[in-house]
């Protein structure tokens, strides 16, 4: 294995952690913060997953004097030519004067954070225009960190986000409002956000994922891990191709010659929870025992200052591949035996009907209305079009268009254009792109938080695009703010009658006539045109029920609800009663839920890539669960459906003949 460094020369990582606050007691001190900055250092330097050398990483704990610290940051940024990484964990606070995010350091005054702390606008300027670095990455673990993604005015009126037209800039933030930090004594070694990020990269990895995990691949897995635990959801922004930067090796895919046991041992120091705080009064409160030699870096090539590629094919792993195959076979066998019997066993399996390979991971798939074209979006924000018969790409690529801010895509009624919806911190924009030449044909419509009375959420889970791309619904998550349907062509705004909390998930019916939205203990179905409430199932769902995804059947009679406990229920809209047994088979809560166009079939994909397809009449599943699936769409001909995965695979499937599955719920 080559000794050539993975991270190019001239790269710099700056890690700042503030576990102790000396001046203002209103900033609470947390041991978990110190553990988090030590964990990030271990990940970069010692885990063997990221390839940073010790001299490339500067760790700053409990800094004081904001002016001197900002000067040091500017100096380091100006000297960096390769990869520039900035990480902060501590308290974040918006300035009362400007509303901008301020990072609190050890001697920050709570009443004057912009004068005694680090104004993130200045840091952002250093990360963008103050450095020749090819790739710039900011990871912020603090309250209000989502404000770092918003468009902030520079002193000369230039929008800071517009300074991002460099080779690549990426920002990952912990929360729009309050981040979660476990108090001392609760047994949690790190902050919620950094802890989940470290566990994902150093303990679990992405089973079935690529050898190298790009930032855009890591984000959906991190987001799902936090959401399923009821923790604040992270946010991200990427300019150019920064989301494709390979941040770490996939721990679930050990490098050649390293068995699984060695890989687990190499990361045990950061995942066992045994990091013990030091009690020295004048030093960082966290120490990290380094009891093992740093493993050889599992990646060898360095293609450019802004891009790293994983090593060779997995075939070189020999015996390891055989062992993994045996493990998969055993797992499937055990799963078959232990599968819930209440659903009467499985129906005939699904038949592969063709496969395409995308240049990046795929997180959205949509069929044209005639079923002849498939649109897919990659984690880099590029939209590609495919002929469903030949399985070949057609037309011109669209984008990249800020992948992490995209809420959805839909073909127009004539299939000649694609409506693509994306969002920034304070707005949602929707534009039209020609499917032949890939050019934008209509100026984007912008809907701001002011237009919606601040009903937008940071991750955009409360926004849905109609199947014909003409209407956008923003479901309110605030009790005193109504949900709205927005005509993207007409500009007409329709207020939906339903009030109360419950806008964490929203969807349209296939014909676009109805919309359903819900959240904790609430589910509402409304008429899209009039805004009138069709049904409210709030009382029926029970308590402590959290809705992750919703789907409406084509006949508008049934609503499918994917819950946070990894189950799916079907409800009759007219009667308000659940129909049949609860559907099981998911091992993580759903990130995709969709009916076929005749209502006979329902498919769901969980956050770990496991997907299940059910017959809606018998509530039985078709064959074994699918793996590596993060997006699903049914062809209008109802004979095939498509799945997309982060492994770049686009797979077409054929359903068994309808005679084997019984009658659909829509026939009753």
N, C-alpha and C positions, 0 to 999 in steps of 0.2 A: 504494500500500500504506500502510495506516495506521501512524502512528508510535507508536501505543498499545503499551505494553510487554506482552509475553506473560506474564511473571511479574508478579503484582500488586504494587502498592506495599505496603510493610510486610513483604516477604519477605526471608529471609536464608539464605545458604548458608555453612556453616562447614567449611572444609577443613583437616584437620590431617595433616601428614606428618612422620615422624621417620626420616630417612635416616641420622642420625648419633647415636650414643649415647656420652655423655661420661663417665659414671660407672662403668658396669658392663660389662666386656668380654664377659660372657656374652650380652649383646644384640649381635648382629652388625650392623654398619652395611652398608647396601645403597644403591648409587646408584640402583637400580631403584625404590626407594621414593620418592626425590625426584622422579624422572621421572614417577611415577604421580600424585603430587599436582599437579604442573605440568600433566599431561595432563588431569586432571579440571577444573582451572581453565580450560584452553583449551576443553574441551568446553562448559562452562557459559557462558563469557563471549565467547569469540572464534570459535567454530565456526559460529555462526548457527543451530545446531540446537536449542538449549535456551532461548534468549531471556533469560538473566540479564544484568543490567547490572553493570558492574564494581563499583560502590559497594554492590551487594547481596551481594557475595561476599567473605568474610574468609578469607584463606589464612594459616595458622599453621604455620611450618616449624621443626622442632627446638625445641619449647617446653620450658621448665623450670618448676619450682615448681608442683606439682599443685594446691595450694590456690588460688593466684591464677588458674590456668587454669580451674579449675572455677567460680570466681566469675565469670570473664568469660563462660563458656558459659551460666551461669544468667542473666546480665544480657542477653545477646543473645537467649536463648530467651524471656525475659519481654517483650522489646520487639517480638517478631515476631508479626504478625497474619495474614499470608498463608500462604506456604509456608516451612517450616523444614526445611532439609536439613543433615544432619550426616554428614561423610565422614571416616574415619580410615584411614590406611595406616601400618603399622609393626608392632611386636611386640605380640602379645597373650598373656596368661598367666593361668591360673586361680589364684586365691588358695588357698594351702594351708589357710587358716583357714575360709573360707566356700565355696570352690569356685566363686565368682562370677568372671566375666571381668574382668580388669584390663587397661587399655591402657597400655603402657609409653611414657613420654615420655623426653626426652633425659637426665634425671638420675635416672631410676627405679632403685631398688635391687632386684635380681633376687630377693633373699630377702624383701623387704617390698613387693610390688607394690601391695597394697591401701592402704598408707600413703603411698607415694611415687609412685604412678601414678594413673591415672584409673579409679576403679571404675565399670564400665559401669552398675551399678544406679543410681548417682547421675545419670549422664547420661540414662538412660532415664526417670528421674523428671522431669528437666528437660524432656525432649522430650514428655512426656505431660501431666503435671499442672502443670508449671511454665511453660506458654506458652499464649497464646490462639490460636496458629496454627491455621488450619483444616486444613492438611495437614502431616504430620510425616513425614520420610523419613530413615532412617539407613542408611548404606552402610558396612560394616566389612570392610576387607581386612587381616586379621591371623589368626594362629593362634588356634584355639578360639573364633572369632567366632560360631560356631553357638550358643554358650551364651547369646548375647544374645537369642535367640528363646525360650529356655525360660522357664518360670514361676518367677520369683524372689520370695521373700518380702520384703515391705517391712518396715520396722521395727515397724509396728503390726500385722503379720500379714496385711495386704492383699496379694494377689498383684499384682505389677507389671503383669502382662498385663491385669488387669482395669481398669487405668487407661487402657486404650486405647479406651474408649467415647466417643471424640471424633469429629470429622468424618471423620478418616481418619489412620491411622498405618501405615507400611510399613517393614519392615526387610529388608535384603538383606545376606547374609553370605557370606564367601569359603569357609569350610571349618569342619567340626566339630572337626577335630584340627589337623593341620599344613597351613598354607597354603604355597604354592609361590612362592619368590622366587629368581630366577636370580642366582647370584653375579656380582660384578663380573668383567668380562673375557670373559663368555660371549656377548656381543653382543646380549643381550636388553634392550631399553630400559626395560621396566616390569615390575611384578609380574605373575604369570600372570593373576590374577583381574581386576585393573584393566586390564591390557593387552587381554584379550579383550573386556571391556566397551567400551573405547574403540574397538577395531577394529570391533566390531559396530555401534556408533552412528556413528562418523565415517568409516568406510571402506566397509563392506559394506551396512549397512542390512538391511532385511527385504524381499527382492524379492517383489512381489505383495502386500505388507502394506499396512496403512492409512497415510494421510499422517502421522498422529501416532502414535508408539509409546508405549503405556501401559506402566507398570511390569510389570503382569501379562503383557503380550505380550512384553516384552523377556526376562523370566526364562527361559522354556523354550528360547529360542534361545541365551542365554548358557550355560545349563546344558549344552546339547548340545555347544556348542563346546568347553567345558572337558572334558567326559567323553570326547569322541572323541580328545582329545590325552592322555588318561590323567592329567589334572590333577584336583585335589580338586574335588568337586562343590559348588556353592553351595547356599544354602538361603534361603527367604524366609518372611515372615509378613505378613499384611495384615489390618487390622481395618477393618470397614465397607467402603467402596468405594475405599480408598486404592490398590488394585491397578489401578484404572481411571484413575489420574492420568496424563496424557500428559506423559512426561518429556522426550521429544525428537522432533524431526521425523524422518521416515524418510528416511535418506540415499539409499535406493534409489528414492525418489520425489521428485525435485527440485521445488522450488516453482515456481509459474508464472513464466515469463520467464527462468528460469535453466537453461541447457543443462547436460548432464551434465558436460562438461569443466570448467565453472566450479565446479560442486559439488565435483568431485574436487580441484581446485586449492585450494579454500577449506579443505580438511581435510588437505592434504599435510603440514603441519607436525607434525601429531600422529600420522601413520600411516607416515611414511617411515622411522622409526627413527633419524632424524638429530638427535634432541635430545641435545645435548652437555653433559655435566656441567661446571660451572664449578669451578675449582680454588681459588677464594678460601677462605682458611682460616676466616674469620669470618662467612661468609654461607651461605645455602642452597646445596648442591652442585649444584643443577640450575638452568639458565636456559632460557628458551624464547624463541627469536627470533620476534618478531611482525612479519613482513615484509609483511603485507597489511592492508588496512582491514577492519574487522569487517563481514561481509555484512549486508544488511538482513534482519531476522528474517522467516522465511518464514511464520509464523503471525501472524494479525492480531487475532483476537477474544480477549477475556478475559471469560468468562461468570461466573466466581465466583472467590473466593479459593482454592478447592480443586480446581477443574476447568478444564482448558484443552482447547479443541477445535481441530482442524485447520481449514485454510482450505477454500475451496469445492471443487466437483467437479473431477475430473481432466480433464473435457472441455475446460476452459479452456487446457489445455496445447498444443492445436493441433498444430503441427508436431512437437513432442516426442513426442506419442502416436503419430504416424505412424512416426517413426523407431524407437520402441520396438517397435511392431508388426512392422515389417520385421525387426528383430533377432530377435524371437521366432520368426518364420517361418523365418529362416535357421538358428537354433539347432535347431529341430525337424527341419529338413531334414538338417542335418549329423548330428544324433543318429540319424535313421533309417538313414543310410548306414553309420554307424560302429557300430550296435548289434551286439553279439556274435552271430555267425552259428551258434555251436554249439547254440543252442536252436531251430534250424530256422525262424526267422522268427516273426512275430507271428500270433496267431489273430485272428479278427474283433474289432473294437473294441467298447467299452462304449457303451451308449446311455443318455443322460440320461433320468431318469424322474420328474423333479420337483425343485423347489428350495424351501427355506425360508430366511428370513433371521433370524438371532438378533440380539439387541441388543448382544451382545459377541462376541469371538472364542470359538470352540468348541474344547475340548480333550478331551472325552470324549463318546462316543455309545454307547448301549446300547438294544437292542430288548427289548420285553416278550416273554414266552414264547409268546404267541399271535401275535406279529408286528404287532398292531394299533396299538401305541403305541411311540414312540421317546422316550427320555430323553436330554437333552443337558446338559452342564455348561459354563458359560462361564468365562472367565478371572476373572470377578468372584466366582465361587463360587456362582452361582445355577443351580439345576436347573430346566429347563423340560421339559414334556411335549408331544408332537406326535402328532396322528392321522396315521398313515402313508398313509391313503387320501385324506383331504381336504387334507393338508399344513398343517392349521391347529393352533394351540396349544389344548390341552385342560387341564382341571384348573387348579390354582393353582401359581404359582412356589414353589419350595422354596429357602429361604435368603435371602441369600447365606450360604454355609458355607465359611469359610476355604479359598479355592480352592487355594492352594499347598500345603496340608496334606492335601488329599483324595487318597486312594489309589485309590478306585474306587467305582462304584455298581452295584447289581444289583437287578433286580425279584425280589420274593419269588415263590414257586411259583404263587400265585394272582393275581399281577400287581396286587394291591391296595396294595402298599406298596413302597417303595424302601429298600434298605439302603445307607447312605452311610457310607463309611469315611474318616476323616481322621486326621492325626497331629500331635502337638506334638513338642517336642524329646525328651521322655522317655516318650512313650506313644502308643498308637494307640487311637482311640475309634470305635465303630460304633453307629449308632442307626437306628431305623426312622421313615420319614415316610410319611404317607398320600398316595396319588397323586391323590386327589380334592380334598382341602381344603388340602394342603400342610403340615399340622401334624405335629409329631413325636408318634408314638404309643407309643414305648418309650424309656425312659431309656437313654442311651448306655452301652455296655459299654466299660470302659477296661482296656487291657492295657499294663502299664508295662515299662520296661527291667528292673526287678527280677523281674517275672514271667517274662521271657524270658532271664534271665541276660545282659542287655545284648546281645542279638542284633539289636536294631533299628539301622538305619542312618538317618542324618539325612534323606536324600531319600526314604526309604521304598521304594526300588526292590526291596527284598527281601521285600515284603509283597504278597500277592494275595488277592482276594476271590472266593469260589466263585460260579458263575453264578446260584445260587439265593439267594445272600446269607447262607447259614447258617454258613459256615465260613471262617475266615481262616487262611492259612498264612504263617508267618514263617520264611523260610529263613535259616539262620545263615551269617554271613560269618566266623565264628571257628572255628578248628580244634577247640577243646575245648568248644564249645557246640552242642547238638543243634538241629536245626530242629524246629518244632512246628506242629501243626494245632490250631486253637482253635475249638471249637463256640460260636458267638456266642449261641445260645439256651440251650444246656445248660450252658455254662461248662466242658465237658469238654476236657481238654488231651491230645493224642496226640503222643508223641515219635516223630519220624521216625528210622528207624534210621541213615540215611546220616550219616556224619561227614566232617569235613574242610572245607576252604574251598570256597566256591562259591555264595554266596547273593546275587549282585548282580542276578539276574533270576529270576523265578518266575512260574508260571502254573498254572491248573487245566485239566483236560480239560472239554469242554462238559457232560458229565454229572456233573462234580464228583467222580468216583470216584478220579481220579488227579491227582497234581501233579508238576510237573517244575521243577527249579531248577538253576541253574548259574552259573558265573562264569568265572574264568580257568582254562582247560584242564580244566574239570570240568562234567559234566552228569549229573544223577540223576533218575530217575523213581520215584515212590513211591506206594503205596496210601494214600489219604487217611485211611481209617477205621482200618486196622491199623498204619500206619506202616512196613510192610515195604517194603524196596527191591525194585522191579520190575526195574530195569535201571540199570547204571552205565556210561556211555560215556566215562569219563575218559581211558582209554588210547587210544581211537579218535580223539579229536578232534585230537590232536597237541599241539605245544608252541606257546607264544606265541599262543594262541587266546583271545580275550575275547568272551564271550557278552553281547550287548546285550538281546535279547528271545527268548522261547521261546513256542511254541504247540503244543498237543497236538491231534491229530486226533480227531474224534468217536468213532471206533472204538478209540481208545487203542492203535493199532498204530504210529503214526508221530509223530515229534516233529520240528518245524521249529525251526531254530536260526538266528537272525540274528546274524552275527558283526561284530566291529568293523571289518572290512575292506570293509564295505558289501555283503557277499554273504549268501545264505541257503542253508542245506543242509537236506535231508530225510534223516532217519535211521529205519531200521526198528528198533523197540524190541526185538523178540524176538532178532534176529540181531546187533544192534549194528553193522550195516553201513549206510553211506550208500547211499541209493537214487537212482539217476539222477545227472544232472549238477548242479553247483552253480548256483543261480539268481542271475542278475545283473540289473542295471538300476537299482538304487538308487545314488544319488550321494552319500548320507550314510548313516551307520549308522542302523539302524531304531529308531524310537520307538514303533511299533505293529506287531504281527504277529498275524494271526488267520486261522483256517480257516473256510470255510463250513460249514454244519451237515451237509452230506453228505460233506464231505472232498474234494470234487472241485476246490475252488478255495482258493488261499492269497493273501492280500493283505498288503502291508507298506508302511509309510510311513516315509520317512527324515526326519532332523532338519531338512532344508531344505524340507520340504513336498512332495517328489516321492514319489509312490506308484506301485507296480507290482502288477498282479494276474496271477497265474500259474495255469495248469492243472496240477494236481498229478500227472497221469499223463504228459503229454508234456513237462512242464517248460517249456512255451512261454507267453509272456505274451499277455494280451488287449490288443490295440491298443497305443496309445502310453501312456507314463507319464502319470499325472495330476499336476496341480500344485496347490499350496496346501492340501495334505491333512495334517492332524495327528492325525486320529482316524478309525478305520474300524470298522464293525460289519456283519455279515451278517444279513439278515432270516431267520427260521426257515423261510420258504417257499423259500429258496435261489434265488429269481429276481431279487432285488434286494439291493443293499447300500448303505450310506450312508457318506458321508465328511463330516468336519467340518473347518473351517479357521479360522485366526485372523482371516480377513477377514469373519467373521460368517456365512459361507455354509454351509448344510447341504444337500448334494447327494445325491439318490437316483440310483442307476445300475441298469440292467438288464444281466445277463449274456447273452451269446449263447446260442442253443439248445445243449443239452448234446451233441447229435449231432456238432457241429463240433469237439469238444475231446477226444474219446477217453474212455478208461476211467480212473477214479480209482484211486489207489494203494490205497484201501480195498477194492477188488474183487479184489485179488490174494491 
